[in-house]
Amino acid sequence: GMNNELVDINFILNTIVNSIYIPEHIKVLVKQNLPTLKADATRMQQLFQNLISNAVNYIDKEKGLVEVDYTETPEFYIFSIKDNGVGIAKEYHEKIFKIFSTLKNDKESTGIGLSIVKKILNLYEGQIWVESEVGKGATFYFTIKKS
């Protein structure tokens, strides 16, 4: 079942940044203090970790930057994870969320990660979408319903 507790997303991000491999030339920047939400901590960790790992993996620039931010509406938190990596061609913007569909089938494929992300977001009546231009990086937006 869902183990809902108060989860400080700042704490989750600190844990991730300290536990996954992030090359020296890539900085993860949290733009503002992130909210505390009622959710399952393990699922929130998986959610953010998958998206941050993807962002880090797809950075091809000399100075990499991953920016985490959020806004909110009365009903939802809207988080964004933005990278300055290779970007994603428009025709793939929908496809990347389908299970096991991966771009170029490379070993660091995002497919499985994004399917987990989608499953978790479904539990919180959330959605995910991407805005991206090839060569200019990608921003993943996702929503989590306030409980």
Phi, psi and chi 1 to 4 in degrees:
 res  aa     phi    psi   chi1   chi2   chi3   chi4
   1 GLY       - -175.2      -      -      -      -
   2 MET   -91.1  123.4  -59.6  -95.5  -75.4      -
   3 ASN   -97.4   88.1  175.9   20.1      -      -
   4 ASN   -87.1  126.7  -78.5  -15.9      -      -
   5 GLU  -142.7  175.2   53.4 -159.6  -49.2      -
   6 LEU   -79.6  122.2  -74.5  176.3      -      -
   7 VAL  -118.1  120.8 -178.8      -      -      -
   8 ASP   -85.0  111.1  179.3  -11.2      -      -
   9 ILE   -66.3  -26.7  -59.9  -61.7      -      -
  10 ASN   -61.3  -43.0  -58.7  -71.3      -      -
  11 PHE   -64.8  -43.3  177.6   77.9      -      -
  12 ILE   -57.6  -45.8  -64.1  -85.2      -      -
  13 LEU   -66.1  -40.3  -81.2 -179.1      -      -
  14 ASN   -58.6  -44.3  -80.1  -24.3      -      -
  15 THR   -59.2  -45.9  -52.9      -      -      -
  16 ILE   -64.0  -49.5  -67.5  166.4      -      -
  17 VAL   -60.8  -31.4  167.5      -      -      -
  18 ASN   -86.0   -9.3  -69.3  -45.4      -      -
  19 SER  -114.4  -21.4   65.2      -      -      -
  20 ILE   -98.4  159.5   67.1  174.1      -      -
  21 TYR   -77.1  118.4  171.9   66.1      -      -
  22 ILE  -123.4  115.3  -61.1  173.5      -      -
  23 PRO   -57.6  154.1  -19.7   29.7      -      -
  24 GLU   -50.0  -38.7  -74.8  -68.2  -67.8      -
  25 HIS   -83.7    3.9   69.6  -71.8      -      -
  26 ILE  -114.1  129.5  -63.1  177.4      -      -
  27 LYS  -112.2  135.2 -172.6  169.4  154.8   53.0
  28 VAL  -104.1  117.7  176.0      -      -      -
  29 LEU  -114.4  123.3 -178.2   67.9      -      -
  30 VAL   -96.2  116.0  179.4      -      -      -
  31 LYS   -71.1  -26.2  -54.7  -85.1  -73.3 -167.6
  32 GLN  -159.2  169.5   60.4  175.3  -43.0      -
  33 ASN   -62.1  128.6 -157.4   29.8      -      -
  34 LEU   -92.5  158.2  -60.3  171.4      -      -
  35 PRO   -75.6  166.3   26.7  -32.9      -      -
  36 THR  -103.1  130.0  -68.2      -      -      -
  37 LEU  -128.6  162.9   27.4  130.8      -      -
  38 LYS   -86.0  111.5 -106.9 -169.1  119.6  101.1
  39 ALA  -163.8 -179.7      -      -      -      -
  40 ASP   -91.3  118.5 -178.6  -62.3      -      -
  41 ALA   -58.7  -42.0      -      -      -      -
  42 THR   -63.5  -42.1  -51.7      -      -      -
  43 ARG   -67.0  -38.9  -69.8 -161.8  167.4  107.0
  44 MET   -64.2  -39.7  -70.3  -60.5  108.9      -
  45 GLN   -60.8  -47.1  167.7  115.0   17.3      -
  46 GLN   -60.3  -43.9  -74.1  180.0  -50.1      -
  47 LEU   -58.9  -56.6  173.9   63.2      -      -
  48 PHE   -69.0  -36.2  -78.9   88.3      -      -
  49 GLN   -64.9  -42.5 -172.0  161.7  -33.0      -
  50 ASN   -60.4  -45.0  -86.5  -59.4      -      -
  51 LEU   -70.9  -37.4  -71.3  165.4      -      -
  52 ILE   -72.1  -40.6  -72.5  170.3      -      -
  53 SER   -59.2  -45.0  -54.9      -      -      -
  54 ASN   -57.7  -48.2  -80.7  -14.5      -      -
  55 ALA   -58.1  -46.2      -      -      -      -
  56 VAL   -62.7  -43.6  167.6      -      -      -
  57 ASN   -62.3  -30.9  -80.7  -21.0      -      -
  58 TYR   -96.5    8.5  -77.9   92.6      -      -
  59 ILE   -83.3  126.5  -73.6  179.0      -      -
  60 ASP  -116.7    3.5   55.5  -18.1      -      -
  61 LYS   -89.5  160.8  -50.3  -69.1 -174.0  -67.6
  62 GLU   -64.9  -38.4 -136.2  168.8  -78.5      -
  63 LYS  -117.4  110.9  -87.0 -167.3  158.3   61.1
  64 GLY   -91.5  144.2      -      -      -      -
  65 LEU  -138.8  128.1 -177.3   61.3      -      -
  66 VAL  -119.0  122.7  177.9      -      -      -
  67 GLU  -114.3  129.0  -65.9  174.5  -73.1      -
  68 VAL  -110.8  131.6 -176.8      -      -      -
  69 ASP  -149.5  173.2 -154.7   -7.4      -      -
  70 TYR  -156.7  159.3   90.9  104.6      -      -
  71 THR  -135.8  176.0   57.8      -      -      -
  72 GLU  -144.4  155.6   56.1 -174.0  -69.3      -
  73 THR  -117.2  173.6   68.1      -      -      -
  74 PRO   -56.7  -28.9  -28.6   37.0      -      -
  75 GLU  -101.8  -27.4  -96.5 -169.2  -76.9      -
  76 PHE  -132.1  152.1  -72.6   95.0      -      -
  77 TYR   -93.8  137.8  -68.4  105.0      -      -
  78 ILE  -119.0  110.2  -55.0  162.4      -      -
  79 PHE   -97.1  152.4  -68.4   93.8      -      -
  80 SER  -135.3  141.4   62.6      -      -      -
  81 ILE  -127.9  111.8  -64.6  179.2      -      -
  82 LYS  -114.4  135.5  176.3 -177.9 -179.7 -176.4
  83 ASP  -126.5  163.0   66.8   63.5      -      -
  84 ASN  -109.1   42.3   65.5  -20.7      -      -
  85 GLY   -90.4 -151.0      -      -      -      -
  86 VAL   -68.3  -23.4  -64.0      -      -      -
  87 GLY    81.4  169.5      -      -      -      -
  88 ILE  -131.9  126.9  -58.6  161.3      -      -
  89 ALA   -63.1  145.2      -      -      -      -
  90 LYS   -51.0  -40.6 -159.4  135.8 -169.4   77.5
  91 GLU   -66.0  -12.1   62.6  -94.0   27.6      -
  92 TYR   -99.7   -5.7  -68.3  115.2      -      -
  93 HIS   -57.8  -33.3  -71.6 -169.1      -      -
  94 GLU   -85.6  -44.5  -68.4  -65.4  -50.5      -
  95 LYS   -58.4  -34.3  -76.7 -168.7 -169.3  118.1
  96 ILE   -62.3  -17.5   54.8  171.2      -      -
  97 PHE   -90.3   -8.3  -61.9  107.5      -      -
  98 LYS   -77.4  141.2  -53.1  -95.1 -171.2  -65.7
  99 ILE   -56.0  134.1 -172.4  153.2      -      -
 100 PHE    62.1    3.7  -59.2  132.5      -      -
 101 SER   -83.4  126.5   87.3      -      -      -
 102 THR  -130.2  148.5   55.7      -      -      -
 103 LEU   -74.8  130.6  -58.6 -179.4      -      -
 104 LYS    56.4    7.4  -61.4 -165.8  -57.9  -72.8
 105 ASN    43.6   39.7  -73.9  -40.9      -      -
 106 ASP   -80.5  166.6   54.2   -9.0      -      -
 107 LYS   -63.6  -31.8    3.6  179.0 -129.1  -41.0
 108 GLU   -89.0   43.6  -59.4  154.9  -42.7      -
 109 SER   -63.7  143.1   79.1      -      -      -
 110 THR   -83.0  -16.2   37.8      -      -      -
 111 GLY   -48.2  -56.2      -      -      -      -
 112 ILE   -65.5  -41.0 -178.3   94.5      -      -
 113 GLY   -57.2  -45.3      -      -      -      -
 114 LEU   -72.0  -27.8  -71.8  175.0      -      -
 115 SER   -71.1  -34.1   67.9      -      -      -
 116 ILE   -65.1  -44.8  -69.2  169.2      -      -
 117 VAL   -55.4  -46.8  160.7      -      -      -
 118 LYS   -63.4  -41.9 -148.4  156.4 -179.1 -175.9
 119 LYS   -60.6  -44.7  -83.8 -160.8 -171.6   92.6
 120 ILE   -63.4  -45.2  -66.0  169.9      -      -
 121 LEU   -63.3  -34.1  -71.8  171.7      -      -
 122 ASN   -58.1  -35.8  -75.2  -19.0      -      -
 123 LEU   -65.1  -26.7  -62.1  170.7      -      -
 124 TYR  -107.9   22.2  -63.7   94.7      -      -
 125 GLU    50.2   36.4  -64.4  175.1   52.1      -
 126 GLY  -102.0  168.0      -      -      -      -
 127 GLN  -129.8  163.5  -65.3 -174.7  -42.3      -
 128 ILE  -138.8  143.1 -176.9  164.8      -      -
 129 TRP  -150.3  167.1   66.3   96.7      -      -
 130 VAL  -128.7  144.4   64.9      -      -      -
 131 GLU  -121.4  128.4  -72.9  176.6   10.8      -
 132 SER  -159.9  151.7  179.1      -      -      -
 133 GLU  -129.8  136.8 -122.0  179.3  -73.9      -
 134 VAL   -56.1  132.7  173.8      -      -      -
 135 GLY    84.4  -12.8      -      -      -      -
 136 LYS  -115.2   12.4  -68.2 -163.1  174.3  154.6
 137 GLY    88.0 -179.0      -      -      -      -
 138 ALA  -141.4  149.4      -      -      -      -
 139 THR  -122.9  120.9  -54.7      -      -      -
 140 PHE   -95.6  127.4  -77.2   86.4      -      -
 141 TYR  -110.9  139.5  -66.4   92.8      -      -
 142 PHE  -146.7  152.0   58.5   94.9      -      -
 143 THR  -114.4  148.2   58.4      -      -      -
 144 ILE  -131.4  127.3  -68.2  175.4      -      -
 145 LYS   -70.6  136.8 -166.1  171.4  169.1   54.3
 146 LYS   -71.7  139.1  -66.7  179.3  175.6  177.5
 147 SER   -96.2      -   49.8      -      -      -
